[in-house]
Amino acid sequence: MCHSARVASGDAKLGTGAGRRTVFYRGRLLGVREFARIQRIVDAQPDRTRQVIAQEVCRQFRWRRPTGQFAIDSCRLLLLRCVFRRT
């Protein structure tokens, strides 16, 4: 899927077993609660690009690069690997 592709909420699902595993990302452990929160952000914006959703996730989780900018590129990769999986 292209990074600029729009994704319907029906296509955005947590990967199989993702709710049972944890991922260490940007200095924090992401588990069931965090992935559920990310999924709610995705579901609330079904017509948005992964770029826009990544900006919102970064804003809500306060994920910033050392320069102070949001860590959008790495967040987009996290979304692709852990959230935007087709079933």
MARVEX-902013 format. One line per 8 residues: number of its first residue (from 1); for each residue x, y, z of N, C-alpha, C. Coordinates in Angstrom, 3 decimals. Example, Ala and Ser with C-alpha at 12.3 -4.5 7.8 and 13.67 -1.06 7.14 Angstrom:
<atoms>
1 = 13.190 -5.690 7.800 12.300 -4.500 7.800 13.200 -3.300 7.800  12.850 -2.250 7.080 13.670 -1.060 7.140 12.900 0.030 7.870;
</atoms>
This chain:
<atoms>
1 = 0.843 -1.167 0.000 0.000 0.000 0.000 0.890 1.232 0.000  0.603 2.156 -0.838 1.343 3.395 -0.931 1.129 4.222 0.329  2.146 4.956 0.748 2.015 5.728 1.977 0.963 6.817 1.877  0.617 7.209 0.675 -0.385 8.257 0.545 -1.778 7.699 0.258  -1.902 6.388 0.205 -3.205 5.789 -0.074 -4.168 6.035 1.074  -5.412 6.269 0.718 -6.433 6.422 1.750 -6.875 5.035 2.171  -7.133 4.878 3.460 -7.472 3.566 3.988 -8.801 3.646 4.707  -9.719 2.808 4.310 -11.009 2.741 4.996 -10.821 2.044 6.321;
9 = -11.636 2.407 7.299 -11.473 1.815 8.629 -11.661 0.303 8.585  -12.422 -0.198 7.642 -12.596 -1.645 7.525 -11.328 -2.352 7.112  -10.398 -1.631 6.467 -9.129 -2.215 6.049 -8.063 -2.096 7.137  -8.303 -1.265 8.109 -7.306 -1.025 9.140 -7.615 -1.903 10.343  -6.876 -2.954 10.475 -7.075 -3.885 11.591 -5.738 -4.157 12.266  -5.782 -4.372 13.543 -4.577 -4.807 14.227 -4.200 -6.173 13.704  -2.922 -6.376 13.502 -2.454 -7.653 12.984 -2.802 -8.788 13.916  -2.906 -9.975 13.383 -3.248 -11.153 14.173 -2.271 -11.296 15.322;
17 = -2.805 -11.399 16.506 -1.977 -11.583 17.690 -1.357 -10.299 18.210  -1.562 -9.167 17.506 -0.943 -7.919 17.932 -1.419 -7.513 19.319  -2.639 -7.881 19.672 -3.153 -7.528 20.979 -2.461 -8.278 22.107  -1.807 -9.366 21.786 -1.151 -10.179 22.809 0.344 -9.909 22.902  0.880 -9.115 21.994 2.311 -8.862 22.043 2.562 -7.408 22.374  3.773 -7.094 22.694 4.138 -5.718 22.966 5.247 -5.321 22.001  5.319 -4.043 21.731 6.322 -3.483 20.849 6.980 -2.333 21.587  8.296 -2.289 21.573 9.008 -1.182 22.183 9.228 -0.141 21.094;
25 = 8.685 1.054 21.282 8.739 2.088 20.260 8.910 3.452 20.898  9.881 4.213 20.417 10.148 5.572 20.882 10.213 5.662 22.411  10.917 4.705 22.995 11.149 4.731 24.429 10.012 4.253 25.299  8.986 3.674 24.676 7.899 3.159 25.511 7.381 1.841 24.966  6.824 1.075 25.875 6.261 -0.219 25.533 4.826 -0.033 25.079  4.519 -0.522 23.878 3.154 -0.442 23.352 2.515 -1.804 23.498  1.405 -1.841 24.176 0.678 -3.089 24.382 -0.761 -2.952 23.912  -1.623 -3.730 24.489 -3.026 -3.781 24.092 -3.690 -2.404 24.179;
33 = -3.498 -1.715 25.263 -4.146 -0.400 25.444 -3.679 0.609 24.407  -2.373 0.638 24.185 -1.831 1.604 23.242 -2.294 1.306 21.811  -2.301 0.027 21.433 -2.764 -0.326 20.092 -4.262 -0.074 19.942  -5.018 -0.253 21.004 -6.451 0.059 20.948 -6.644 1.565 20.768  -5.840 2.339 21.431 -5.911 3.804 21.289 -5.551 4.223 19.864  -4.492 3.623 19.317 -4.112 3.911 17.931 -5.230 3.492 16.984  -5.831 2.340 17.232 -6.914 1.862 16.367 -8.098 2.824 16.405  -8.394 3.394 17.573 -9.488 4.376 17.666 -9.180 5.622 16.845;
41 = -7.919 6.040 16.837 -7.514 7.191 16.022 -7.715 6.870 14.542  -7.309 5.682 14.139 -7.477 5.251 12.741 -8.955 5.201 12.385  -9.751 4.586 13.233 -11.182 4.427 12.958 -11.913 5.767 12.896  -11.431 6.747 13.633 -12.066 8.061 13.656 -11.768 8.868 12.393  -10.792 8.418 11.601 -10.383 9.165 10.414 -10.293 8.240 9.195  -11.374 7.581 8.825 -11.300 6.558 7.776 -10.929 7.082 6.392  -11.132 8.354 6.143 -10.832 8.899 4.818 -9.478 9.593 4.760  -8.696 9.491 5.802 -7.394 10.174 5.870 -6.262 9.270 5.408;
49 = -5.180 9.901 4.989 -3.992 9.149 4.585 -3.245 8.677 5.833  -2.360 7.718 5.642 -1.535 7.241 6.753 -0.662 8.378 7.275  -0.249 9.283 6.411 0.542 10.447 6.814 -0.218 11.295 7.831  -1.454 11.608 7.532 -2.276 12.443 8.423 -2.565 11.704 9.728  -2.859 10.423 9.619 -3.113 9.625 10.822 -1.849 9.557 11.674  -0.686 9.391 11.045 0.582 9.351 11.788 0.819 10.661 12.518  0.471 11.787 11.893 0.611 13.083 12.565 -0.250 13.127 13.825  -1.467 12.623 13.716 -2.368 12.638 14.879 -1.876 11.686 15.977;
57 = -1.414 10.516 15.585 -0.876 9.562 16.570 0.326 10.185 17.275  1.227 10.792 16.506 2.397 11.441 17.109 1.983 12.551 18.064  0.987 13.319 17.680 0.517 14.408 18.534 -0.047 13.864 19.843  -0.886 12.836 19.741 -1.521 12.299 20.946 -0.537 11.564 21.850  0.440 10.876 21.255 1.417 10.140 22.069 2.658 10.984 22.393  2.705 12.196 21.825 3.850 13.107 22.032 5.157 12.487 21.549  5.112 11.859 20.384 6.314 11.262 19.806 7.025 12.292 18.955  8.193 12.692 19.407 8.974 13.710 18.704 10.392 13.229 18.452;
65 = 10.961 13.779 17.418 12.367 13.523 17.101 13.205 14.431 17.984  14.510 14.183 18.054 15.368 15.069 18.854 15.300 16.537 18.412  14.933 16.768 17.160 14.811 18.136 16.647 13.546 18.825 17.124  12.636 18.075 17.745 11.378 18.631 18.212 10.222 18.396 17.257  10.523 17.979 16.028 9.461 17.682 15.067 8.821 16.350 15.412  7.560 16.186 14.989 6.899 14.904 15.197 7.643 13.812 14.434  7.665 12.605 14.983 8.344 11.449 14.380 7.402 10.748 13.403  6.969 11.475 12.391 5.928 11.000 11.482 6.395 9.826 10.629;
73 = 7.613 9.892 10.088 8.074 8.805 9.211 8.135 7.470 9.943  8.710 7.460 11.125 8.785 6.201 11.859 7.408 5.761 12.351  6.540 6.700 12.651 5.178 6.357 13.060 4.414 5.737 11.885  4.604 6.285 10.678 3.956 5.700 9.497 4.401 4.257 9.308  5.682 3.989 9.545 6.189 2.624 9.442 5.556 1.726 10.502  5.437 2.224 11.725 4.765 1.470 12.788 3.330 1.158 12.388  2.616 2.151 11.867 1.239 1.932 11.430 1.176 0.864 10.345  2.076 0.927 9.405 2.089 -0.046 8.317 2.349 -1.454 8.834;
81 = 3.281 -1.594 9.741 3.665 -2.914 10.240 2.681 -3.492 11.253  2.088 -2.637 12.068 1.295 -3.135 13.187 -0.200 -2.874 13.100  -0.624 -1.932 12.289 -2.039 -1.579 12.267 -2.645 -1.798 10.892  -2.025 -1.285 9.849 -2.598 -1.354 8.509 -2.237 -2.673 7.838  -2.784 -3.745 8.363 -2.576 -5.071 7.770 -3.897 -5.543 7.218  -3.852 -6.074 6.065 -5.082 -6.640 5.480 -5.271 -8.038 6.028  -6.505 -8.377 6.336 -6.795 -9.691 6.894 -7.172 -10.641 5.793;
</atoms>
